[in-house]
């Protein structure tokens, strides 16, 4: 299987040389949520890493319509 190269400030890495955290940034996450009317919404999201003063903050980014009017999710 061919690895996807990634350019970093330290050069080019492939998935085998990335840390688990770095690999997570290239994944798509499936979201499944329940509505109050017992309906179900399904969508996708991705992980976004934001660095502030050498501290990492990770966010799950998706479209608003996937999570609006929901009561639980997984």
C-alpha positions in Angstrom: 0.0 0.0 0.0 1.4 3.4 -1.0 1.8 5.8 1.9 0.6 9.4 1.6 3.6 11.8 2.0 3.1 14.8 4.2 5.2 18.0 4.3 6.1 19.2 7.7 8.5 21.9 9.0 11.1 19.2 9.4 10.7 17.7 5.9 8.5 15.1 4.4 7.0 12.2 6.4 4.9 9.3 5.5 2.1 7.7 7.6 4.6 5.1 9.0 6.8 7.8 10.5 4.0 9.9 11.9 3.0 9.8 15.6 -0.5 8.6 16.4 -1.6 12.2 17.0 -0.4 13.2 13.5 -2.2 10.3 11.9 -5.4 11.2 13.6 -5.4 14.5 11.8 -5.8 12.6 8.5 -8.9 10.6 9.6 -12.5 11.1 8.9 -14.9 10.5 11.8 -18.4 9.2 11.5 -21.0 11.0 13.6 -24.3 9.4 14.5 -26.8 11.4 16.5 -30.4 11.0 17.8 -33.1 13.7 17.5 -35.9 14.4 20.0 -38.4 12.8 17.6 -36.3 9.5 17.8 -34.9 10.3 14.4 -31.3 9.8 13.4 -28.7 12.0 11.7 -25.5 10.7 10.3 -22.6 12.7 9.0 -18.8 13.0 8.9 -16.3 15.2 10.5 -12.6 15.6 10.8 -10.1 16.4 13.6 -8.6 19.9 13.6 -5.5 20.6 15.8 -5.0 24.2 17.0 -1.8 25.2 18.7 -1.7 28.1 21.1 1.4 28.9 23.2 2.8 25.4 22.8 -0.5 23.8 23.9 -2.6 21.7 21.5 -6.3 22.0 21.3 -8.2 19.3 19.2 -11.6 20.0 17.7 -14.1 17.8 15.9 -15.3 19.8 12.9 -18.5 19.0 11.1 -21.5 20.7 9.4 -24.1 22.4 11.6 -27.0 20.4 10.0 -25.4 17.1 11.3 -25.6 18.2 15.0 -28.5 20.7 15.1 -31.6 19.6 17.0 -29.9 16.5 18.4 -30.0 15.2 22.0 -27.2 12.5 21.9 -24.5 11.4 19.6 -21.7 8.9 19.2 
